């Protein structure tokens, strides 16, 4: 007897190619065939189908479709990357970005899963958050667009943004001093400007992809840094190629162009002045990623800037500042943002002791004696929790909005600027955000309390 029509399960709706893990990521399956079945079946695989990450199944809803929200599964497969601030050059993204595939089908009458489709392309998520009502994250601003030139240099169409919550723009025309010639193109209209101390650490992250319209998409070619003195003289001109030997990749040789997948989907660069080895007379400097050009024609020549302008102004603070303490936290994209608290900071240790009473005397000796220094009440165990209370100076409205993301972050580290280069894990104790509207700028101050994640080591008494 011939078999009847079979179900043909397909994707009716799916998330965008790039998305954030913490937020709805819904796949909708429907039956394009005429066969009947009871249960939809769904699988999530890693980028090369070498590892199955999850299996899901559910009954059809009243409209005959199945909605699978894979948010929790994706969120459990990404995590903050530790030690990004210790990156001397570049770092890839093995933890905070995930590339995955999906398969789908149905459960047959014999309880056997039948796969009827595999995803035609991979999906990517960063360890970021988005509003509960947004299904897709618009990744377009974070991948630069270039116009293909078959016999010359590609031309910039639209530079990309960095993976940071500092998204406040200064017009390029308002920049004092000079800026690199790579930014002469009219496509570069705005700049991201931050103040930084010479010995602060800072990282910037970007999607490792360049969209070449009419050509083959390319990866980021190199990190570029130019620093200038107060009079506008060029002090440093640094190029760090996006190679595995420099911590990036995935290309293994200069001019390489390997496929970009999984841990290479995003590139992070250490851009702190001291870590870059910038001249101590630096007044300001610029940081950008450049793309690789048409490899078959021009080799691996780096041209222009793939990213928007990012400028740092060296500012050592005020004479009445306290010891600056820098916080690093996971931003809404899953990467790192920074701010330095330079006003009064309070460090405290709270010790909790478990005691017991021991009868005085030399009970375990040939003779019995009681010494005046014998201790009756003794410490069996104790724990010591260390906290810091940190304060800012007066903040601009933009800085205060930026720091709201610190309060929302679940991963915070701190660093005592100038004393060492070590970052310590901490838990943010401040759990309230109160914003009041004022008529003038710079009337905000912020106080936060952090608890050191690892207790201070103590001894038994």
N, C-alpha and C positions, 0 to 999 in steps of 0.2 A: 504494500500500500504506500503510495507516494506521500512524502511529508508535505504538510500544509505550509502556508506562508509563514515566514519567520520574522520576528521582530528585528528592526534595524535601528538600534539606539544611536542617537547622534547628540551633539552639543547644540542646544538652541540658544544659549546665552552663556558667556564666560567673562572673567575679569580681563582688564587690559593687559597687554604684554608685560608691562612693569606695574607693580602695585606695592602697597605697604602691607606687612604681615598683620599688624594690629588694626583691624578694621574688616568689614565684610569682604569676603572673597568667595563669591557664589558662582557655582556652575549649575546650569539648568539642562537636564537631559530630557529628550523626548523620543518617541517612537516614530521613525519615518517609514516603517514597514506596516504590514497589515496583521502580523501575527500577534497573539495575545501572550501576556506574561504577567507575573505578579509583582516582582521586585526589581528595582533598578540597582545596578552594581557599578561601583566606582573605585578606581585605584589611583594613587599618587606615587610617582617614581622620581628618582633623582634625574639629573640632566642627561645622563647617558644610558638610562635604563639598567644600570648595574645594581641598583638597590631599591627595593620597594619600601616606601615610607609609610603608607597607610592603605587600608582597605575599608570601604564604606558601602553600606547598602540600606535601602529604604523602600517602602511601598510608594506607589503612585499616589499623587494627591487627587483632589476632585476633578482637576482639569487634565489628568493623565500625564503630568510631568513630574520630575523629581528635582528638587532644589538641594544642592549640597554646598553648605558653607564650610569651607576648609580652613577658616581663619585659625582655629586653635591648633590644628595640625601644623600649619605653616609656622605659627608662632613658637611651637615647641621645637622647631628645627633651626631656629636662628637664635643668636645670643650676642651680647656685647663682646667685642674683641678687646682683650686685656692688653695693656702695654702699648697702645698706639702712640702715646706721647714719647715713648723711648725709641721710636722709629728714627733712625739717623738719616734715611733718605726717603724711600717709598715703602708702602706696605699694601698688600692685596687684601681681599675681603672674604676670607674663608668662612667667617662666622656670621657676619651681619647681613649677608646677601645669600639668597637661595635661588637656584635655577631648577625648575622641575617640569616633568611631563605628566600627563594624565591618560588613563585608559578608561573606557566605559563599556557597559553592556547590560546584561540582565541575568537573573537567576532562573534557570530552567526548572521544569517540573521535577527533575531529579536532584534539585538543590545544587546543581553544578553551574558556576559562573561562566557565562558565554560573553567573550569580549567581541564587540563589533566595531570599535574605533580606537585609534590612538591619536593624541594631539599632533597637529601638523607642525607646530612650532613650540618652543619651550616658553614657559612663563617664568617671570623673575619677580622676587619680592625683596625689599629691604626691610631691616628690622625697625620699621617706622610705624607711626600711628596716624590715623586719619579719622575725621568725624564719623560718628556711628551711621549717618545717613548717606555717606558717599561710598558708592560701590567701586568706582575707579579712581585712581590717582593719575593726574595728568603729568606724565613724565616728559612731555615735549620740551618744557623750558630747560631740562637738565641734560639734553643731548644736543650738541651744536649741529647746525645745518650748513653744509657747504655746497656750492655749485660745482659740478664736475667739469674739468677742463681736460680734454683728451690729449692735448699736446703742450700743456703748460701747468702753471700753478692753479690749484683749486682756489676759488674765491669764497670768502666768508659771506654767509647769508644771515645767520643768526647765531651769536655766541650763546653758550649754555651757562646756567646758574650752577653754583656749588651746593653741596648737600649740607646746608647750614640754615638755622633759623634766623641768622642775621641777614635779613633780606631787605634792608633799608638802603636806598640808593642816594648817592651824591652825583650830580651831573658832572660829566667829564670836564666841562668847561669851568667848573668851580674848583678844580684841583689846583693847589698852589704848586710852584716849582715846575718840573718837567715830568713827562711820562714816556715810556718806551715807544719807539717808532712802530712796533707791532700794533699799537692801539690807535694809529692815525686813521684807520678805516672808519667810515661814518657809521658802521654797524655797532661800534662801541660808543654808546651814548652815556651810560651811567657807570658808577664805580661803587664798590663796597669799601668803606674806609673804617679802619679800627686803630685805636691806640694800643701800643704794646711796650713793655719794658724790655730792655736788651736781653735779660736773662729769663724771661718768661718762655714757656713752651707753648706751641700752638700747632694744630694739625688742620688740614683742609682735605676734603674728600670730593671726588667727582666720579660720575659714571664713565667707565672706560670705553667710550664709544663715540665715534664721529659719523654722523649721517651725511653721506655724500650723495646729493640728489643727482640721479642720472649715472652714478658710478657705484663702485663697491665700497661699502661702509668700512671705515678704518678705526683703529684704536688711537688712544692718546699717544703722542710721540715722545714727549719729554716734559719735565718740569723746568720752567724758566724763572729765574730770579734776577732782578736788577736793582741795585741799591744806589742811592744818591746822597751826597753831602748837602749841607745846608745851603750852599751856593749853587746847587744843581749839577755838580760834577759827578760823573759816573764813577762809583767806587768798586762795585762788584758786578760781574756778569757770569751767572752760574747756569749751567745746563746739566740736568740729571736725566739721562735717557731712561725710558720706561722699559727696563730690562729686568729679567729675573735676577741677574747679578747685583742689581741695585735695589732689590726687594719688590720690583713691580712685575711687569710681564703682560701676556705670556710669551712674547717673542724671546727667543734664546740668543739671538745675535742682533747686532745693530743692523737695521733695515729689515728685520724679521717682521712677519705679519701673520702670526698664528691665529687660529680661530679663538674668539673670546668667549669663555664660558666659566660658569660657576665662580670659583674663587677669584677670578680676574675681572669680574663684572664691574667692580669699583676700585679706584686707586686712591690711597691716602698718602699725603705728603707731610713731613715735618717741616714747618715753615717758621719756627722760632728763630730770632736773629742769631743767638749764640749757637744753636744747633746747626745753623747754616754756615757758621763761621764768618758772618758779615763783618765788615770793617767797623771798629768801635766808634768811628766818627759818622756813622750812618744817621741821617736825619729821617729818611723814609725809604721804603722799598716796595717793589711790585712783585706779585707772584701770579703765574698763570701756567696752564697746561697748553702746549702746542700740539696740533695734530700731525700725523704722518701724511705725506702727500702721495701723489700717484707714484707708487714704488716702481712700476715698470718703465716709467719715463724719466723721473727725476731722482731715482734712488730713494733715500730716506730723508730727504731734505725737510727740515722743520720750517713751517711758515706760519706767520700770523699767530693768533691766540685762539684756542678753541673755547676758552672760558671767558666770562666777564671779568672786568678789571677788579683786582683785589689789591688794595694798598694798605700798608701798615706805616703809621707814623710813630717813631720812637719817642716815648714819653716816660721819663723816669719818675714821674709823680711829683708830689709837693713836698716841701721840706718838713711839714708837720705830719707827714704820713707815718703810719706804724709799719711793722714788718708785713709786707704784702703776702697774702695767701691766695693762691690761684685755685679756682674750682674748675673741674672738667666734668661734663655730664653728657649723657646720651640724649641727643636731640630728637626731634620728631621724624627724622629720616633714618635713625639708627646709628648715626655717627657722632662725632664729638663737637661740642661747643664749649666756650671758655669765658671766664670773667675773673678779674682780680679784685679782691676785697682789701682795700688799702688803709682803712681806718681802724679804730681800736678793735683788737681781737682778744677774747678771753679764752684761756685754756684751763680746763678743770678735769680732775680725776675723781671719780666716785668709787670708793672701795667698799665692797660688801664682804664681811668676814663671817665665817662659821667657826665658833669657838667650842672648846670643851674644857672641863676642869680636871687637872691632874693633881693627885695628892702629892705634896712635897716629900722629899726623902730619897735616899739612895737605896731603893728597894732591890736593885739588881746588883749588889756588891757584897763583899765579905762582911762589911760593917755597915751599920745604919747610921746615917747622919742627915741633918737638915741644914742646908746652907741658906744664908740670908738672901742670896740671889736666886734661889729656886723659883721657878715660874709655876704658879698654880693654874691660872687661866692661860690656855694656849690656843694657837690658831691651827685648826685642822685644814682649812682651805680658805681661799679668798679670791675674789675676782675684782678687777679694776677696769672700769669703763672710762674712756677718755672722750671728752667733748670739746668742741670749739664753737664759740659764738663769734660770728664774723659780721662786719659792718662795711657798708659802702659810703662813699661821699655822696654828694647830691648827684642824682641821675637825670638824664634826659628822658623824655617820654618814650623815645625809641628804645633806650637801654632798659627801661622798666618793663616794656612789653617783651623784650628779648629775654629778660630774666624770669618771666612767667614760666618759660619752658624749663628752667631749673627746678622750680617748685613741682612741676609735673613729672620730672624725670625719676626713673626708678634705679638709676645707676650713676653714682657720683664718686669722684675721686678728688683729693686735695693735694696741694704741692706748696711747700714753703719756699717762696721765691728768694733766690740768693743763697740759701743755706745748703741746698742739695738739689739733685735732679730726680729724686725719688718721689713717686706718686704713691699715695696711700688710699686704699678703699675706705669709703665712709657711707653712712646712712644719713639721709637728710631728715632731721628731726622736725624742722619747720613744716607744718602741714596746713597752713592757712595763707590765703592770698587775698588781701584787701586792697582794692584800687579806688582811690578817690579822685574826682575830677577837680583840677585847678585851672585857673585862668592863665597861669604862667608856666613856662618850662623850667625844668631843673628844681622841682620842689619835692622830688621823691628821694627817700633813702630806704635802703633795705637791710634788714638784720636777719640772718639765718643761723641756725644751730645745726651742726653736724656731729654725729657720733662715729668715732673711729670704729671700723668694722671688726677689727681684731683687738681683743682686750690686751691691756698691758700685762706682760709676763710678771708674775709674782712668785714668792717662795713660801713654803710652809714654815711656821714658827716652831 
